Amino acid sequence: MADYKKILSFLKVDAIVDDLVAIVEAKIELLKIELKEEAAKAVTKIISAIVLGLLLFLIVIFISITIATLLNHFIGSRFWGFAIVTGFYLLILIGFKVFKVDKKLERKIEMGLNNFEEESEKEEANE
């Protein structure tokens, strides 16, 4: 092993090897930093989507309660407004299943993710 280092030192290749190792190490560190940034962006988007979804869910719930209460007032009943609103949501659910909206939505999400990946690759190429 010592002979190998002497030969490299004699040929002045040891400095080049050290430089190459330093470049590779720097490239690895740069990749780690970029991965951390991408992970942070992804987590931020996920958290934002969860918060927005929760807020939208609460809005729908409160609007539904308001509409059901309003219907109860006009009908003069204590529960028919809630039954009508529940029936409306059941019709929406049946519509989703009959028209297979979940499969169409899944395809659109996959297409969106593919487009996102392509845009990320283009941005990296431009940098």
C-alpha positions in Angstrom: 0.0 0.0 0.0 2.9 2.3 0.8 4.4 1.7 -2.6 1.1 2.7 -4.2 1.2 6.1 -2.4 4.8 6.6 -3.3 4.1 6.0 -7.0 1.1 8.4 -6.9 3.2 11.0 -5.1 6.0 10.6 -7.6 3.7 11.0 -10.6 2.0 14.0 -8.9 -1.3 12.2 -9.2 -2.1 12.2 -5.5 -3.1 15.8 -5.6 -5.4 15.1 -8.5 -7.0 12.2 -6.7 -7.4 14.3 -3.6 -9.1 17.0 -5.7 -11.4 14.5 -7.3 -12.4 13.0 -3.9 -13.1 16.5 -2.6 -15.3 17.3 -5.7 -17.2 14.0 -5.2 -17.7 14.8 -1.5 -18.9 18.3 -2.3 -21.3 17.0 -4.9 -22.7 14.5 -2.4 -23.2 17.3 0.2 -24.9 19.4 -2.5 -27.3 16.6 -3.3 -28.1 16.1 0.4 -29.0 19.8 0.7 -31.1 19.7 -2.4 -33.0 16.6 -1.2 -33.6 18.3 2.2 -35.0 21.3 0.3 -37.3 19.2 -1.8 -38.5 17.2 1.2 -39.2 20.5 3.1 -41.2 21.8 0.1 -43.2 18.5 -0.1 -44.0 18.5 3.6 -45.0 22.1 3.4 -47.4 21.4 0.5 -48.8 18.3 2.3 -49.4 20.3 5.5 -51.0 23.2 3.6 -53.3 20.7 1.7 -54.3 19.1 5.0 -55.1 22.4 6.6 -57.0 23.6 3.6 -58.9 20.3 3.4 -59.8 20.6 7.1 -61.0 24.2 6.7 -63.1 23.2 3.6 -64.6 20.3 5.5 -65.6 22.6 8.4 -67.1 25.1 6.0 -69.1 22.4 4.3 -70.3 21.1 7.7 -71.4 24.5 8.9 -73.0 25.4 5.7 -74.9 22.1 5.7 -76.1 22.7 9.3 -77.2 26.2 8.3 -79.1 25.0 5.3 -80.7 22.2 7.2 -81.8 24.6 10.0 -83.2 27.0 7.4 -85.1 24.2 5.8 -86.5 23.1 9.2 -87.6 26.7 9.8 -89.5 26.9 6.4 -90.9 23.3 6.6 -91.9 23.7 10.3 -90.1 20.5 11.3 -87.3 19.6 13.6 -85.6 17.0 11.5 -86.8 17.1 7.8 -84.3 19.7 6.9 -81.4 17.5 8.1 -82.9 14.5 6.3 -83.1 16.5 3.1 -79.5 17.7 3.4 -78.4 14.1 4.2 -80.3 12.8 1.2 -78.5 15.4 -1.0 -75.1 14.1 0.2 -76.2 10.5 -0.4 -77.1 11.5 -4.0 -73.7 13.0 -4.5 -72.1 9.9 -3.1 -74.1 7.6 -5.4 -73.2 9.9 -8.3 -69.6 9.5 -7.5 -69.8 5.8 -7.5 -72.1 5.5 -10.6 -69.9 7.9 -12.7 -66.7 6.5 -11.3 -65.4 9.9 -10.4 -62.7 8.4 -8.2 -61.0 6.6 -11.2 -61.1 9.8 -13.3 -59.7 11.8 -10.4 -56.9 9.3 -9.8 -55.9 9.6 -13.5 -55.9 13.4 -13.3 -53.8 13.3 -10.1 -51.3 11.0 -11.8 -51.1 13.3 -14.8 -50.6 16.3 -12.5 -47.8 14.5 -10.7 -46.1 13.6 -14.0 -46.4 17.2 -15.1 -44.9 18.3 -11.8 -42.0 15.9 -12.2 -41.3 17.2 -15.7 -41.4 20.8 -14.6 -39.0 20.0 -11.8 -36.6 18.4 -14.2 -36.8 21.4 -16.5 -36.1 23.8 -13.7 -33.1 21.7 -12.7 -31.8 21.7 -16.3 -32.2 25.5 -16.4 -30.2 26.0 -13.3 
